[in-house]
């Protein structure tokens, strides 16, 4: 139960972040399950392409919801004069996850504007270590940590008074 409450735009930001965190976490769990399903069903020379696409869809959704969470968090931090979640190009897992989400989000326009390579069949794919685009890699363990940090931030948002007390 809230011990306090956010007012005005901060309330909007907090509720949006709670929603994005929950969806990202659910997508993360489902993506892991669907990836395991793909690995179990696929065979050399006979990939389980439908299972692969179902897994990719959940990973994409997870990353897009994490990106929205970060955008809203950055806006909320601006209200408190805090730093952004990451600095552009800093190489952190948060920044790389954000960049992959941007690639996913703009893939259709890249194809329409002929700004893609012929080998770019999908905006992101799975590797043995994690998620990849042509320009960016994010290890599964890094994404797991990022999802965990977002969940912790969402937990803190449920008690606005503790955030004020921490300042």
Beta strands, then each sheet from edge to edge (+ up, - down):
strand 1: 125-126
strand 2: 130-132
strand 3: 137-139
sheet 1: 1+ 2- 3+
end
